[in-house]
Amino acid sequence: MFEPRVALASLSGEADAEWAIAGSHWAGMAFLGGIALDEPTRGAAREMIADRDRTEFLPEDPVAFIDGQLSALEGLPIAAAVNVRAVDLAALRRAARVCADHEAAIEINAHCRQDEMCAVGAGESLLEEPDRLQEQVAVAAEVAPTVSAKVRTEIPGVDLPAVAADLSAAGADVIHVDAMDSEPVVAEIVEQTDAFVIANNGVRDRETAWEYLEYGADAVSVGRPSDDPQVLTRVERAVDEWFAGE
C-alpha cells in the first residue's frame, strides 16, 4: 500500500501538510488531522480548546481546508490520508469526495477519547455503537479510493477484532489500531480481517516496531515523536530490515 511501511499518525491541531512534508523522508504515508467536519464535532473541538487549551484544527471551511492541505502534498513521495471526526454523514461524504479528487485516503476517527467528542457521538464512542461506525465506513467507501478506520483497544465491552472484521466487510481497506497496552490484540485483528493493519502506540525503535510486525501488522505508525528525525530514522531502518528479512 505504501513504502516504506512507516506512517505518520494524526495529531490534533499539529498534523498538517507542512508536518507531513517534514516527515516524508522517512515515512510512506501521512495521516493529516484530525479534522472536525460538522457542527457537533466542531462544537466539541471548540470546547476542548476553551476548557483544556488543546490544539485543534478549526478552519472556517473544513472541506476547503482539506482540499488545500492535500494540494500542498501533490507530487511528493508520500501517500496522503485525512483523519476526520464526524456525526453528519453528508459532511463525511463531502470530505470523502475531496480525498477522492486527490487520490488520498480518508480515515474515520473512532479513536479520540476526549469526553467532549465522545459526548456528541464521535471518536471512540463509535466503537460502542459499531453499526454507526460501519455506516460511516460504508458512506466513505462509496466515494473515497481508500478508507481507514482508526480504532483503539481497551474499551470495556468492545470486541475489537470482531469490530475490525465488520469494518472490513463494510469497506474499510485499512485498520489503524492504537494498541494501548494490549499489543497482542494486533495479532487477533490480523487473523480476523483481510484489511491492511497499521499498528500504533509507542513505536520508537527496532524493538517496538518489530513487536507489532511479529504480531502480523502490515505497517507501523509513529505518533507524538513524528517530528523527531532520530526516532523516524530508527523506525524506518527497523521496518526496512524486517521486510528485507522476510
C-alpha contacts under 8 A as a table, 3 or more apart, distances in Angstrom:
res1	aa1	res2	aa2	distance
2	F	5	R	5.95
2	F	28	G	5.27
2	F	29	M	6.52
2	F	79	A	6.86
3	E	6	V	7.26
3	E	27	A	7.36
3	E	28	G	4.69
3	E	29	M	7.81
4	P	26	W	7.30
4	P	27	A	5.88
4	P	28	G	4.86
4	P	236	E	6.89
4	P	239	V	7.53
4	P	240	D	6.96
5	R	27	A	7.02
5	R	28	G	5.94
5	R	29	M	7.86
5	R	218	D	7.38
5	R	219	A	4.82
5	R	220	V	6.63
5	R	236	E	7.72
5	R	239	V	6.71
5	R	240	D	7.83
6	V	26	W	7.35
6	V	27	A	4.84
6	V	28	G	5.70
6	V	29	M	6.81
6	V	219	A	5.94
6	V	220	V	5.32
6	V	221	S	5.50
6	V	222	V	7.44
6	V	235	V	7.42
6	V	236	E	6.33
6	V	239	V	7.31
7	A	27	A	5.38
7	A	28	G	5.91
7	A	29	M	4.66
7	A	30	A	5.53
7	A	31	F	7.42
7	A	219	A	7.47
7	A	220	V	6.26
7	A	221	S	4.33
7	A	222	V	6.33
8	L	20	A	7.48
8	L	23	G	7.53
8	L	27	A	6.65
8	L	29	M	6.32
8	L	30	A	4.61
8	L	31	F	5.99
8	L	221	S	5.45
8	L	222	V	5.21
8	L	223	G	6.37
8	L	226	S	6.02
9	A	15	A	7.94
9	A	30	A	6.49
9	A	31	F	5.33
9	A	32	L	7.58
9	A	200	N	7.94
9	A	221	S	5.70
9	A	222	V	5.64
9	A	223	G	4.89
9	A	226	S	7.51
10	S	14	E	7.84
10	S	15	A	5.42
10	S	30	A	7.54
10	S	31	F	4.97
10	S	32	L	5.25
10	S	33	G	5.27
10	S	34	G	6.09
10	S	83	N	6.69
10	S	223	G	6.93
11	L	14	E	5.37
11	L	15	A	5.06
11	L	32	L	7.59
11	L	33	G	6.25
11	L	34	G	6.60
11	L	223	G	7.06
11	L	224	R	7.33
12	S	15	A	6.55
12	S	33	G	5.82
12	S	34	G	5.23
12	S	35	I	7.70
12	S	55	T	6.27
12	S	56	E	5.25
12	S	57	F	6.83
13	G	16	D	7.72
13	G	33	G	6.81
13	G	34	G	7.27
13	G	55	T	4.79
13	G	56	E	3.88
13	G	57	F	4.68
14	E	19	W	7.35
14	E	33	G	7.43
14	E	55	T	7.40
14	E	56	E	7.64
14	E	57	F	7.92
15	A	18	E	7.97
15	A	19	W	5.68
15	A	20	A	6.97
15	A	31	F	7.34
15	A	32	L	4.97
15	A	33	G	5.42
15	A	34	G	7.68
16	D	19	W	5.27
16	D	20	A	6.32
16	D	32	L	5.39
16	D	33	G	6.56
16	D	69	Q	6.88
17	A	20	A	4.98
17	A	21	I	6.09
17	A	32	L	7.11
17	A	69	Q	5.43
17	A	70	L	7.16
17	A	72	A	6.35
17	A	73	L	6.44
18	E	21	I	5.13
18	E	22	A	6.27
19	W	22	A	5.19
19	W	23	G	6.49
19	W	227	D	7.28
20	A	23	G	5.21
20	A	24	S	5.97
20	A	30	A	5.81
20	A	32	L	7.52
21	I	24	S	5.10
21	I	73	L	7.25
21	I	76	L	7.82
22	A	25	H	7.27
22	A	227	D	7.46
23	G	26	W	5.87
23	G	27	A	6.19
23	G	226	S	7.11
23	G	227	D	6.72
23	G	229	P	7.70
23	G	232	L	7.88
24	S	27	A	5.18
24	S	28	G	6.85
24	S	29	M	7.77
24	S	30	A	7.95
24	S	76	L	7.90
24	S	77	P	6.88
24	S	78	I	5.80
26	W	232	L	6.02
26	W	233	T	6.46
26	W	236	E	5.98
27	A	30	A	7.27
27	A	78	I	6.95
27	A	232	L	7.73
27	A	236	E	7.18
28	G	77	P	7.42
28	G	78	I	5.00
28	G	79	A	6.05
29	M	78	I	5.24
29	M	79	A	4.44
29	M	80	A	5.75
29	M	81	A	7.37
30	A	78	I	6.98
30	A	79	A	6.39
30	A	80	A	5.27
30	A	81	A	6.06
31	F	80	A	6.29
31	F	81	A	4.61
31	F	82	V	5.25
31	F	83	N	6.07
31	F	107	E	7.84
32	L	80	A	7.46
32	L	81	A	6.05
32	L	82	V	4.66
32	L	83	N	5.90
33	G	57	F	7.34
33	G	82	V	5.83
33	G	83	N	5.04
33	G	84	V	6.66
34	G	56	E	7.95
34	G	57	F	7.38
34	G	82	V	7.07
34	G	83	N	4.67
34	G	84	V	5.12
34	G	85	R	6.68
34	G	109	N	7.57
35	I	56	E	7.96
35	I	57	F	6.09
35	I	58	L	7.55
35	I	62	P	7.03
35	I	82	V	7.71
35	I	83	N	6.32
35	I	84	V	4.69
35	I	85	R	5.98
36	A	41	T	5.21
36	A	42	R	5.21
36	A	45	A	7.18
36	A	57	F	7.48
36	A	58	L	7.30
36	A	62	P	7.33
36	A	84	V	5.98
36	A	85	R	4.83
36	A	86	A	6.23
37	L	41	T	6.59
37	L	42	R	6.67
37	L	62	P	5.97
37	L	63	V	7.45
37	L	84	V	6.76
37	L	85	R	6.17
37	L	86	A	5.50
37	L	91	A	6.10
37	L	92	L	6.96
37	L	95	A	7.85
38	D	41	T	5.60
38	D	42	R	5.88
38	D	86	A	6.06
38	D	87	V	6.98
38	D	88	D	6.38
38	D	91	A	6.18
39	E	42	R	4.95
39	E	43	G	5.76
40	P	43	G	5.19
40	P	44	A	6.29
40	P	86	A	7.83
40	P	87	V	7.05
40	P	120	V	6.09
41	T	44	A	4.94
41	T	45	A	6.17
41	T	85	R	6.57
41	T	86	A	6.10
41	T	87	V	7.13
41	T	117	M	6.25
41	T	120	V	6.80
41	T	122	A	7.14
42	R	45	A	4.96
42	R	46	R	6.20
42	R	58	L	7.03
43	G	46	R	5.08
43	G	47	E	6.31
44	A	47	E	5.10
44	A	48	M	6.24
44	A	116	E	5.07
44	A	117	M	5.33
44	A	120	V	7.35
45	A	48	M	4.99
45	A	49	I	6.30
45	A	56	E	6.51
45	A	58	L	7.69
45	A	116	E	7.48
45	A	117	M	7.16
46	R	49	I	5.15
46	R	50	A	6.19
46	R	58	L	7.95
47	E	50	A	5.06
47	E	51	D	5.79
47	E	116	E	7.05
48	M	51	D	5.34
48	M	52	R	5.63
48	M	53	D	6.75
48	M	54	R	5.88
48	M	116	E	6.80
49	I	52	R	5.65
49	I	53	D	4.47
49	I	54	R	4.57
49	I	55	T	6.33
49	I	56	E	6.98
50	A	53	D	5.65
50	A	54	R	7.68
58	L	62	P	7.19
59	P	62	P	5.52
59	P	65	F	6.54
61	D	64	A	5.42
61	D	65	F	6.18
62	P	65	F	4.89
62	P	66	I	6.21
63	V	66	I	5.09
63	V	67	D	6.27
63	V	94	R	7.10
63	V	95	A	5.64
63	V	98	V	7.27
64	A	67	D	4.97
64	A	68	G	6.23
65	F	68	G	5.16
65	F	69	Q	6.15
66	I	69	Q	5.11
66	I	70	L	6.11
66	I	82	V	7.59
66	I	95	A	7.54
66	I	98	V	7.38
66	I	99	C	7.88
67	D	70	L	5.36
67	D	71	S	6.10
67	D	98	V	6.14
67	D	99	C	7.59
68	G	71	S	5.04
68	G	72	A	6.35
69	Q	72	A	5.23
69	Q	73	L	6.89
70	L	73	L	5.24
70	L	74	E	6.66
70	L	80	A	7.16
70	L	99	C	7.81
70	L	102	H	6.68
70	L	104	A	7.76
71	S	74	E	5.36
71	S	102	H	7.41
73	L	76	L	5.67
73	L	78	I	7.86
73	L	80	A	7.48
74	E	102	H	7.93
79	A	104	A	7.03
80	A	104	A	5.18
80	A	105	A	6.37
81	A	99	C	7.68
81	A	104	A	5.30
81	A	105	A	4.28
81	A	106	I	5.35
81	A	107	E	6.67
82	V	99	C	7.64
82	V	104	A	7.63
82	V	105	A	6.41
82	V	106	I	4.95
82	V	107	E	5.72
83	N	106	I	6.14
83	N	107	E	4.42
83	N	108	I	6.02
83	N	109	N	6.07
84	V	92	L	7.94
84	V	106	I	7.31
84	V	107	E	6.07
84	V	108	I	5.51
84	V	109	N	5.61
85	R	108	I	6.53
85	R	109	N	5.33
85	R	110	A	7.89
85	R	122	A	6.17
85	R	123	G	6.58
86	A	89	L	7.33
86	A	91	A	7.27
86	A	92	L	6.34
86	A	122	A	6.06
87	V	92	L	7.94
87	V	120	V	7.61
87	V	121	G	6.45
87	V	122	A	6.11
88	D	91	A	5.49
88	D	92	L	6.49
89	L	92	L	4.92
89	L	93	R	6.08
89	L	136	Q	6.76
89	L	139	V	7.19
90	A	93	R	5.04
90	A	94	R	6.32
91	A	94	R	5.18
91	A	95	A	6.40
92	L	95	A	5.21
92	L	96	A	6.16
92	L	136	Q	7.63
92	L	139	V	7.70
92	L	140	A	6.85
93	R	96	A	4.98
93	R	97	R	6.24
93	R	139	V	6.47
93	R	140	A	5.94
93	R	143	V	7.24
94	R	97	R	5.20
94	R	98	V	6.59
95	A	98	V	5.25
95	A	99	C	6.36
95	A	106	I	7.94
96	A	99	C	5.03
96	A	100	A	6.13
96	A	106	I	6.20
96	A	140	A	5.66
96	A	143	V	5.96
96	A	144	A	5.19
97	R	100	A	4.93
97	R	101	D	6.23
97	R	143	V	5.79
97	R	144	A	6.21
98	V	101	D	5.00
98	V	102	H	6.58
99	C	102	H	5.24
99	C	103	E	6.01
99	C	104	A	4.81
99	C	105	A	6.12
99	C	106	I	6.36
99	C	144	A	6.23
100	A	103	E	4.76
100	A	104	A	5.92
100	A	105	A	7.42
100	A	143	V	6.57
100	A	144	A	4.69
100	A	145	P	5.93
101	D	104	A	7.63
103	E	144	A	7.73
103	E	145	P	6.50
104	A	144	A	7.58
104	A	145	P	7.10
104	A	146	T	7.09
105	A	144	A	6.57
105	A	145	P	6.44
105	A	146	T	4.60
105	A	147	V	5.64
105	A	148	S	7.05
106	I	140	A	7.46
106	I	144	A	6.78
106	I	146	T	6.51
106	I	147	V	5.19
106	I	148	S	6.17
107	E	147	V	5.78
107	E	148	S	4.35
107	E	149	A	5.37
107	E	150	K	6.56
108	I	136	Q	7.36
108	I	137	V	6.96
108	I	147	V	7.59
108	I	148	S	6.21
108	I	149	A	4.83
108	I	150	K	6.12
109	N	112	C	6.67
109	N	122	A	7.54
109	N	123	G	5.50
109	N	124	E	7.55
109	N	149	A	6.36
109	N	150	K	5.21
109	N	151	V	7.13
110	A	122	A	6.83
110	A	123	G	4.23
110	A	124	E	4.38
110	A	125	S	6.98
110	A	126	L	5.62
110	A	127	L	6.32
110	A	133	L	7.58
110	A	149	A	6.81
110	A	150	K	5.53
110	A	151	V	5.10
110	A	152	R	7.54
111	H	123	G	5.05
111	H	124	E	4.57
111	H	150	K	5.65
111	H	151	V	4.73
111	H	152	R	5.55
111	H	178	D	7.80
112	C	117	M	7.19
112	C	118	C	7.61
112	C	122	A	7.83
112	C	123	G	4.37
112	C	124	E	5.45
113	R	117	M	7.23
113	R	118	C	6.53
113	R	123	G	6.15
113	R	124	E	5.57
113	R	125	S	7.81
114	Q	117	M	5.50
114	Q	118	C	6.28
114	Q	123	G	7.77
115	D	118	C	5.16
115	D	119	A	5.96
116	E	119	A	5.17
116	E	120	V	6.84
117	M	120	V	5.64
117	M	121	G	6.80
117	M	122	A	5.52
117	M	123	G	6.05
118	C	121	G	5.13
118	C	122	A	5.11
118	C	123	G	5.54
118	C	124	E	6.46
118	C	125	S	5.17
119	A	122	A	7.39
119	A	125	S	7.83
121	G	125	S	5.86
121	G	126	L	6.60
122	A	125	S	5.82
122	A	126	L	5.95
123	G	126	L	6.04
124	E	127	L	5.44
124	E	128	E	7.38
124	E	151	V	7.13
124	E	152	R	7.43
125	S	128	E	5.32
125	S	129	E	6.74
126	L	129	E	4.92
126	L	130	P	5.93
126	L	132	R	6.48
126	L	133	L	5.39
127	L	130	P	5.19
127	L	133	L	6.85
127	L	151	V	7.61
127	L	158	V	6.88
127	L	163	V	7.68
128	E	157	G	7.86
128	E	158	V	6.50
129	E	132	R	5.69
129	E	133	L	6.69
130	P	133	L	4.88
130	P	134	Q	6.00
130	P	163	V	6.79
131	D	134	Q	5.11
131	D	135	E	6.19
132	R	135	E	5.00
132	R	136	Q	6.34
133	L	136	Q	5.13
133	L	137	V	6.32
133	L	167	L	7.76
134	Q	137	V	5.05
134	Q	138	A	6.08
134	Q	166	D	7.20
134	Q	167	L	5.59
134	Q	170	A	5.83
135	E	138	A	5.03
135	E	139	V	6.13
135	E	170	A	7.58
136	Q	139	V	5.19
136	Q	140	A	6.21
137	V	140	A	5.20
137	V	141	A	6.00
137	V	147	V	6.96
137	V	149	A	7.47
137	V	167	L	6.94
137	V	170	A	6.31
137	V	171	G	6.18
137	V	172	A	6.18
138	A	141	A	5.01
138	A	142	E	6.38
138	A	170	A	5.32
138	A	171	G	5.65
138	A	172	A	7.78
139	V	142	E	5.39
139	V	143	V	7.33
140	A	143	V	5.63
140	A	144	A	5.82
140	A	147	V	6.71
141	A	144	A	5.39
141	A	145	P	7.05
141	A	146	T	7.07
141	A	147	V	6.05
141	A	171	G	5.63
141	A	172	A	7.18
144	A	147	V	6.58
146	T	172	A	7.54
146	T	173	D	6.04
146	T	174	V	7.77
147	V	171	G	7.12
147	V	172	A	5.07
147	V	173	D	5.39
147	V	174	V	6.33
148	S	172	A	5.60
148	S	173	D	5.90
148	S	174	V	4.35
148	S	175	I	5.74
148	S	176	H	6.70
149	A	167	L	7.75
149	A	172	A	6.59
149	A	174	V	6.31
149	A	175	I	5.17
149	A	176	H	5.91
150	K	175	I	6.26
150	K	176	H	4.60
150	K	177	V	5.85
150	K	178	D	7.51
151	V	175	I	7.33
151	V	176	H	6.21
151	V	177	V	4.98
151	V	178	D	6.15
152	R	155	I	7.51
152	R	160	L	7.99
152	R	177	V	5.50
152	R	178	D	4.55
152	R	179	A	6.05
152	R	180	M	7.06
153	T	160	L	6.68
153	T	177	V	7.44
153	T	178	D	6.44
153	T	179	A	5.44
153	T	180	M	6.19
153	T	182	S	6.74
153	T	185	V	7.63
154	E	158	V	7.85
154	E	180	M	7.23
154	E	182	S	7.18
155	I	158	V	5.70
158	V	163	V	7.81
159	D	162	A	5.50
159	D	163	V	6.24
160	L	163	V	4.91
160	L	164	A	5.98
160	L	189	I	7.40
161	P	164	A	5.02
161	P	165	A	6.29
161	P	185	V	7.37
161	P	188	E	5.89
161	P	189	I	4.49
161	P	192	Q	6.30
161	P	193	T	7.94
162	A	165	A	5.13
162	A	166	D	6.39
162	A	189	I	7.75
162	A	192	Q	7.10
163	V	166	D	5.13
163	V	167	L	6.17
164	A	167	L	5.01
164	A	168	S	6.19
164	A	175	I	6.85
164	A	189	I	6.52
164	A	192	Q	7.52
164	A	193	T	6.63
165	A	168	S	5.16
165	A	169	A	6.35
165	A	189	I	7.54
165	A	192	Q	5.66
165	A	193	T	4.86
165	A	194	D	7.96
166	D	169	A	5.01
166	D	170	A	6.19
167	L	170	A	4.91
167	L	171	G	6.41
167	L	172	A	5.50
168	S	171	G	5.25
168	S	172	A	4.49
168	S	173	D	6.39
168	S	174	V	7.76
168	S	175	I	7.96
168	S	193	T	6.43
168	S	194	D	7.10
168	S	195	A	6.02
169	A	172	A	7.07
172	A	175	I	7.06
172	A	195	A	6.93
173	D	195	A	5.09
173	D	196	F	6.19
174	V	195	A	5.17
174	V	196	F	4.64
174	V	197	V	5.81
174	V	198	I	7.29
175	I	195	A	6.31
175	I	196	F	6.23
175	I	197	V	4.93
175	I	198	I	6.27
176	H	197	V	5.91
176	H	198	I	4.64
176	H	199	A	6.04
176	H	200	N	7.18
177	V	186	V	7.47
177	V	197	V	7.37
177	V	198	I	6.22
177	V	199	A	5.19
177	V	200	N	5.84
178	D	199	A	6.33
178	D	200	N	4.64
178	D	201	N	5.48
179	A	182	S	5.37
179	A	183	E	5.13
179	A	185	V	7.07
179	A	186	V	7.01
179	A	199	A	6.87
179	A	200	N	6.12
179	A	201	N	5.92
180	M	183	E	6.95
180	M	201	N	5.94
182	S	185	V	5.89
183	E	186	V	5.88
183	E	212	Y	7.13
184	P	187	A	5.55
184	P	188	E	7.05
184	P	215	Y	6.72
185	V	188	E	5.03
185	V	189	I	6.28
186	V	189	I	5.15
186	V	190	V	6.20
186	V	199	A	7.04
186	V	212	Y	7.15
186	V	215	Y	6.11
186	V	216	G	7.26
186	V	217	A	6.80
187	A	190	V	5.07
187	A	191	E	6.23
187	A	215	Y	4.64
187	A	216	G	5.82
187	A	217	A	7.40
188	E	191	E	5.11
188	E	192	Q	6.38
189	I	192	Q	5.22
189	I	193	T	6.18
189	I	197	V	7.92
190	V	193	T	5.63
190	V	194	D	7.19
190	V	195	A	7.81
190	V	197	V	6.75
190	V	215	Y	7.95
190	V	216	G	6.25
190	V	217	A	6.86
191	E	194	D	7.99
196	F	217	A	7.85
196	F	218	D	6.07
197	V	217	A	5.27
197	V	218	D	5.29
197	V	219	A	6.61
198	I	217	A	5.90
198	I	218	D	5.94
198	I	219	A	4.75
198	I	220	V	5.05
198	I	221	S	6.54
199	A	212	Y	6.33
199	A	217	A	6.10
199	A	218	D	7.95
199	A	219	A	6.42
199	A	220	V	4.69
199	A	221	S	6.16
200	N	203	V	6.54
200	N	220	V	5.89
200	N	221	S	5.10
200	N	222	V	6.54
200	N	223	G	7.40
201	N	221	S	7.72
201	N	222	V	7.28
201	N	223	G	7.08
202	G	208	T	6.79
202	G	222	V	7.56
202	G	223	G	7.85
203	V	208	T	5.16
203	V	209	A	5.56
203	V	220	V	7.30
203	V	221	S	6.89
203	V	222	V	5.68
203	V	223	G	7.79
203	V	235	V	7.40
204	R	208	T	6.13
204	R	209	A	7.05
204	R	222	V	7.27
204	R	225	P	7.78
204	R	231	V	5.63
204	R	232	L	7.60
204	R	234	R	7.22
204	R	235	V	6.21
205	D	208	T	5.57
205	D	209	A	6.03
205	D	231	V	6.65
205	D	234	R	5.17
205	D	235	V	4.96
205	D	238	A	6.92
206	R	209	A	5.18
206	R	210	W	5.74
206	R	234	R	6.63
206	R	235	V	6.08
206	R	237	R	7.81
206	R	238	A	4.79
206	R	239	V	7.56
207	E	210	W	5.37
207	E	211	E	6.18
208	T	211	E	5.29
208	T	212	Y	6.91
209	A	212	Y	5.62
209	A	213	L	6.41
209	A	220	V	6.59
209	A	235	V	6.56
209	A	238	A	6.87
209	A	239	V	6.89
210	W	213	L	4.83
210	W	214	E	5.86
210	W	238	A	7.22
210	W	239	V	7.33
210	W	242	W	7.23
211	E	214	E	5.21
211	E	215	Y	6.55
212	Y	215	Y	5.07
212	Y	216	G	6.66
212	Y	217	A	5.71
212	Y	220	V	7.28
213	L	216	G	5.04
213	L	217	A	4.80
213	L	218	D	6.79
213	L	219	A	7.11
213	L	220	V	7.74
213	L	242	W	7.90
214	E	217	A	7.24
217	A	220	V	7.12
219	A	239	V	7.92
222	V	225	P	6.53
222	V	226	S	5.46
222	V	232	L	7.76
223	G	226	S	5.44
224	R	227	D	7.50
225	P	228	D	5.20
225	P	231	V	6.68
225	P	232	L	7.87
226	S	229	P	7.72
226	S	231	V	7.53
226	S	232	L	6.73
227	D	232	L	7.97
228	D	231	V	5.50
228	D	232	L	6.32
229	P	232	L	5.02
229	P	233	T	5.90
230	Q	233	T	5.15
230	Q	234	R	6.33
231	V	234	R	5.24
231	V	235	V	6.22
232	L	235	V	5.14
232	L	236	E	5.94
233	T	236	E	5.28
233	T	237	R	6.09
234	R	237	R	5.28
234	R	238	A	6.14
235	V	238	A	5.06
235	V	239	V	6.13
236	E	239	V	5.23
236	E	240	D	6.10
237	R	240	D	5.19
237	R	241	E	6.11
238	A	241	E	5.14
238	A	242	W	6.19
239	V	242	W	5.04
239	V	243	F	6.35
240	D	243	F	5.43
240	D	244	A	5.98
241	E	244	A	5.05
241	E	245	G	6.08
242	W	245	G	5.21
242	W	246	E	6.45
243	F	246	E	4.95
